[in-house]
Amino acid sequence: MKPPYDINADILHLISEISTKLGEVKAYFLQKQSPQLRKQNRIKTIHSSLNIEGNTLTVEQITAIVDNKKVIGPEKDVKEVLNAIKVYNNLAHYAPKNQESFLKAHKVLMNGLVDSPGKYRNKGVGIIKGDNLAHVAPPAENVLHLMTDLFDYLQKDKDIALIKSCVFHYEMEFIHPFIDGNGRMGRLWQTLILLQQYPVFEFLPFETLIAKDQEQYYRALAISDHSGKSTAFIEYMLSIINGALKDLLNVNNRTLSSFDRIEFFRSLGTKSFTRKDYMNSFKNISSATASRDLQKGVEKGLLTKTGSLNQTVYMFK
């Protein structure tokens, strides 16, 4: 059975805005980002997703762990970060529509943190918020059947990826298939579903916006629980994605340095190119800026050039 939800005017408006921003991301070649920005955003994603679950390590500490440096902190928190790094560094190895892949990701993410990582729970669970029982998950004996239905929805339904990712995230949280790690798995798997169609989501830290106001996240889950439909959660998550894309476009358009652009252009695999080729990859810069970028690349020994004026050809060393 298809998970229940409604498409309202607000959701349609958000999908339209997101689609426009995704077009801008593609036009500005920001879907992969520069290596340094990729690293920074990956760290933000890990920090925010774990922070929502109570991890106390700072962005600086997680950066140190990524750089293979020792940090002082709670053993459990360090282990959570190490596990998350392994998962996020190997996103390409997970298939978003495959249930076995889902379980393998949980096994890596929760290794050493729970007794049976990578396995669905075998007992009942409830979610406590403050002094209140916020949610009673379905009985353990129903989990496999419910998750199989949810993956059937991913595989067979014609919904667009933006909707599917939100629906899966909510339904998985409702089912609560694991003893622990459900929140971080929901956010991870939404990223994977979106990544299948939009490369930018590999490094788009929308979890940062969730972490800024976690109450809204839990409120959207609660409203959807009460209504029996994921509509409220879809609307909430689309607003988060829209905000994250807005931040990406604003930050990249303001702060990309000459060397960020050159390194990104190198990552495209181009061997030799002209200034016009370079500008076609960065449609928001002027010809003067492109010339300065390329001259800096030559001065720093990153590029060589032959020819002159409009006949100049550049090559990466």
C-alpha positions as CSV (number, residue, x, y, z in Angstrom):
1,M,0.0,0.0,0.0
2,K,1.3,3.5,-0.9
3,P,2.1,5.6,2.2
4,P,-0.6,8.2,2.7
5,Y,0.0,11.9,2.1
6,D,-1.5,14.9,0.3
7,I,0.1,17.3,-2.1
8,N,-1.0,20.8,-1.2
9,A,-0.3,24.3,-2.6
10,D,2.7,24.9,-0.3
11,I,4.3,21.6,-1.3
12,L,3.9,22.4,-5.0
13,H,5.4,25.9,-4.4
14,L,8.4,24.4,-2.6
15,I,9.0,21.8,-5.4
16,S,8.9,24.7,-7.9
17,E,11.4,26.7,-5.9
18,I,13.7,23.8,-5.3
19,S,13.6,22.8,-9.0
20,T,14.6,26.4,-9.9
21,K,17.5,26.4,-7.5
22,L,18.7,22.9,-8.7
23,G,18.8,24.4,-12.2
24,E,21.0,27.3,-10.9
25,V,23.3,24.8,-9.1
26,K,23.7,22.9,-12.4
27,A,24.3,26.1,-14.4
28,Y,27.0,27.3,-12.0
29,F,28.6,23.8,-11.8
30,L,28.1,23.8,-8.1
31,Q,26.7,20.2,-8.0
32,K,30.1,18.8,-7.1
33,Q,31.7,21.8,-5.4
34,S,35.4,22.5,-4.9
35,P,37.4,19.9,-2.9
36,Q,37.7,22.2,0.1
37,L,34.0,23.0,0.2
38,R,33.1,19.3,-0.2
39,K,35.2,18.5,2.8
40,Q,33.7,21.4,4.9
41,N,30.2,20.5,4.0
42,R,30.7,16.8,4.7
43,I,32.0,17.7,8.2
44,K,28.9,19.9,8.7
45,T,26.6,17.1,7.7
46,I,28.2,14.6,10.1
47,H,28.3,17.1,12.9
48,S,24.7,18.2,12.5
49,S,23.2,14.7,12.1
50,L,25.1,13.4,15.2
51,N,24.4,16.6,17.2
52,I,20.7,16.0,16.7
53,E,21.2,12.7,18.4
54,G,23.2,14.2,21.4
55,N,26.8,13.9,20.2
56,T,28.9,16.5,22.0
57,L,31.9,16.8,19.6
58,T,32.5,20.2,17.9
59,V,33.0,20.9,14.2
60,E,36.7,21.5,15.0
61,Q,37.0,18.1,16.8
62,I,35.3,16.3,13.9
63,T,37.6,18.0,11.4
64,A,40.6,16.7,13.4
65,I,39.2,13.2,13.3
66,V,38.7,13.5,9.5
67,D,42.4,14.6,9.3
68,N,43.4,11.5,11.3
69,K,44.3,13.5,14.4
70,K,43.6,12.4,18.0
71,V,40.9,14.2,19.9
72,I,39.8,14.2,23.6
73,G,36.2,13.4,24.0
74,P,33.7,10.8,25.1
75,E,34.6,7.4,23.6
76,K,31.0,6.8,22.3
77,D,30.9,10.2,20.6
78,V,34.3,9.6,18.9
79,K,33.1,6.2,17.7
80,E,29.9,7.7,16.3
81,V,32.0,10.1,14.2
82,L,34.4,7.5,13.0
83,N,31.4,5.3,11.9
84,A,29.7,8.2,10.2
85,I,32.9,9.1,8.3
86,K,33.1,5.6,7.0
87,V,29.5,5.7,5.7
88,Y,29.6,9.1,4.2
89,N,32.9,8.4,2.5
90,N,31.4,5.4,0.8
91,L,27.9,6.7,-0.2
92,A,28.4,5.3,-3.8
93,H,28.5,1.8,-2.4
94,Y,24.9,2.0,-1.0
95,A,21.8,1.4,-3.2
96,P,18.9,3.6,-2.0
97,K,16.2,1.2,-3.2
98,N,17.8,-1.9,-1.7
99,Q,16.8,-3.1,1.8
100,E,20.0,-5.2,2.2
101,S,22.1,-2.1,1.4
102,F,20.0,-0.2,4.0
103,L,20.9,-2.8,6.7
104,K,24.6,-2.8,5.7
105,A,24.7,1.0,6.1
106,H,23.2,0.7,9.6
107,K,25.7,-2.0,10.5
108,V,28.6,0.4,9.7
109,L,26.9,3.5,11.2
110,M,26.1,1.7,14.5
111,N,29.1,-0.7,14.7
112,G,30.3,-0.9,18.4
113,L,27.4,1.2,19.5
114,V,24.5,-1.3,19.7
115,D,24.4,-5.1,20.2
116,S,23.0,-6.0,16.8
117,P,24.0,-3.4,14.2
118,G,22.5,-4.0,10.8
119,K,19.5,-5.9,12.2
120,Y,15.9,-4.9,12.8
121,R,14.7,-4.7,16.4
122,N,13.1,-7.7,18.1
123,K,11.2,-5.8,20.8
124,G,8.8,-3.0,21.2
125,V,10.1,0.6,21.5
126,G,8.6,4.0,22.3
127,I,10.0,7.5,22.0
128,I,10.0,9.7,25.1
129,K,10.1,13.5,24.8
130,G,10.5,15.1,28.2
131,D,8.0,13.3,30.5
132,N,5.7,12.3,27.7
133,L,5.5,9.2,25.5
134,A,5.7,10.9,22.1
135,H,5.4,7.8,19.9
136,V,4.8,4.1,20.2
137,A,6.4,2.3,17.2
138,P,4.6,-0.7,15.5
139,P,5.3,-4.1,17.1
140,A,8.6,-5.7,16.3
141,E,7.0,-8.6,14.4
142,N,5.6,-6.1,11.9
143,V,8.9,-4.3,11.2
144,L,10.2,-6.5,8.3
145,H,6.9,-6.5,6.5
146,L,6.5,-2.7,6.9
147,M,10.1,-2.0,5.7
148,T,9.7,-4.3,2.8
149,D,6.5,-2.4,1.7
150,L,8.4,0.9,2.1
151,F,11.2,-0.3,-0.2
152,D,8.6,-1.6,-2.7
153,Y,7.3,2.0,-2.7
154,L,10.8,3.3,-3.5
155,Q,11.3,0.8,-6.3
156,K,7.9,0.9,-8.0
157,D,6.1,4.2,-7.3
158,K,6.3,7.0,-9.9
159,D,6.6,9.8,-7.3
160,I,9.5,12.3,-7.9
161,A,12.6,11.9,-5.8
162,L,11.9,15.0,-3.8
163,I,8.6,13.5,-2.5
164,K,9.9,9.9,-2.2
165,S,12.8,11.0,-0.1
166,C,10.6,12.8,2.4
167,V,8.0,10.0,2.5
168,F,10.7,7.4,3.2
169,H,12.3,9.5,5.9
170,Y,9.0,10.0,7.7
171,E,7.7,6.4,7.3
172,M,11.0,5.0,8.5
173,E,10.9,7.2,11.6
174,F,7.4,6.0,12.2
175,I,8.3,2.4,11.9
176,H,11.4,2.9,14.0
177,P,13.0,-0.3,12.7
178,F,16.1,-0.2,14.9
179,I,16.8,-0.1,18.6
180,D,19.0,2.9,17.9
181,G,20.2,5.0,15.0
182,N,16.8,5.6,13.4
183,G,17.2,9.4,13.1
184,R,20.6,9.4,11.5
185,M,19.5,6.5,9.2
186,G,16.5,8.5,8.1
187,R,18.5,11.5,7.2
188,L,21.3,9.5,5.5
189,W,18.8,7.6,3.4
190,Q,17.0,10.7,2.3
191,T,20.3,12.0,1.1
192,L,21.0,8.8,-0.8
193,I,17.5,8.9,-2.5
194,L,18.1,12.5,-3.6
195,L,21.7,11.8,-4.6
196,Q,20.6,9.2,-7.1
197,Q,19.2,12.1,-9.2
198,Y,20.9,15.2,-8.0
199,P,24.7,15.0,-7.4
200,V,24.7,18.1,-5.2
201,F,23.1,16.3,-2.3
202,E,26.2,14.3,-1.7
203,F,27.7,17.4,0.0
204,L,24.6,19.5,0.8
205,P,24.4,19.7,4.6
206,F,20.7,20.2,5.1
207,E,21.0,18.5,8.5
208,T,22.6,21.8,9.6
209,L,19.3,23.6,9.2
210,I,17.5,20.8,11.1
211,A,20.0,21.0,13.9
212,K,19.4,24.8,14.3
213,D,15.8,24.2,15.4
214,Q,15.3,20.5,16.2
215,E,11.8,21.2,17.8
216,Q,10.4,22.0,14.3
217,Y,11.8,18.6,13.1
218,Y,10.1,16.7,15.9
219,R,6.9,18.8,15.6
220,A,6.6,17.9,11.9
221,L,7.0,14.3,12.8
222,A,4.4,14.6,15.6
223,I,1.9,16.4,13.4
224,S,2.2,13.7,10.7
225,D,1.8,11.0,13.4
226,H,-1.4,12.6,14.6
227,S,-2.8,13.1,11.1
228,G,-1.9,9.6,9.9
229,K,-0.2,11.3,6.8
230,S,3.3,12.4,6.1
231,T,2.1,15.7,4.5
232,A,3.3,18.0,7.3
233,F,6.7,16.3,7.3
234,I,7.0,16.5,3.5
235,E,6.3,20.2,3.7
236,Y,8.9,20.7,6.5
237,M,11.7,18.7,4.8
238,L,11.1,20.5,1.5
239,S,11.5,23.8,3.2
240,I,14.7,22.6,4.8
241,I,16.1,21.4,1.4
242,N,15.0,24.7,-0.2
243,G,16.8,26.6,2.5
244,A,20.0,24.5,2.2
245,L,20.1,25.1,-1.6
246,K,19.6,28.9,-1.0
247,D,22.5,28.9,1.4
248,L,24.7,26.9,-1.1
249,L,24.0,29.3,-3.9
250,N,24.6,32.4,-1.7
251,V,27.8,31.1,-0.1
252,N,29.3,29.8,-3.3
253,N,28.5,32.9,-5.4
254,R,30.1,35.1,-2.7
255,T,33.1,33.2,-1.5
256,L,34.5,30.9,-4.1
257,S,38.2,31.8,-4.5
258,S,40.2,31.7,-7.6
259,F,41.8,28.5,-6.4
260,D,38.5,26.9,-5.5
261,R,37.3,27.5,-9.0
262,I,40.6,26.2,-10.5
263,E,40.5,23.1,-8.4
264,F,36.9,22.4,-9.2
265,F,37.6,22.8,-12.9
266,R,40.5,20.4,-12.6
267,S,38.1,17.8,-11.0
268,L,36.1,17.9,-14.2
269,G,39.0,16.1,-16.0
270,T,39.6,18.8,-18.6
271,K,43.2,18.5,-20.1
272,S,43.5,21.6,-22.2
273,F,41.1,24.6,-22.4
274,T,40.6,28.2,-23.3
275,R,39.3,31.1,-21.2
276,K,35.9,30.7,-22.8
277,D,35.8,27.0,-21.8
278,Y,36.6,28.1,-18.2
279,M,33.9,30.7,-18.2
280,N,31.3,28.2,-19.5
281,S,31.8,26.4,-16.2
282,F,31.4,29.5,-14.1
283,K,28.6,31.5,-15.6
284,N,28.5,34.1,-12.8
285,I,32.1,35.4,-13.3
286,S,33.3,38.1,-15.7
287,S,35.9,37.7,-18.4
288,A,38.3,39.8,-16.3
289,T,37.8,37.5,-13.2
290,A,38.4,34.4,-15.4
291,S,41.6,36.0,-16.7
292,R,42.8,36.7,-13.2
293,D,42.0,33.2,-12.1
294,L,44.0,31.7,-14.9
295,Q,46.9,34.1,-14.4
296,K,47.0,33.1,-10.7
297,G,47.0,29.5,-11.7
298,V,50.0,30.0,-14.0
299,E,51.9,32.1,-11.4
300,K,51.3,29.3,-8.8
301,G,52.5,26.6,-11.1
302,L,49.1,24.9,-11.4
303,L,48.7,25.7,-15.1
304,T,50.9,26.2,-18.2
305,K,49.8,28.3,-21.2
306,T,50.6,28.5,-24.8
307,G,49.6,31.1,-27.4
308,S,48.4,34.6,-26.8
309,L,45.2,36.7,-26.6
310,N,42.2,34.7,-27.9
311,Q,44.4,31.9,-29.0
312,T,45.7,31.1,-25.5
313,V,45.4,27.5,-24.4
314,Y,45.8,26.4,-20.8
315,M,46.8,23.0,-19.4
316,F,47.0,21.6,-15.9
317,K,50.4,20.5,-14.9
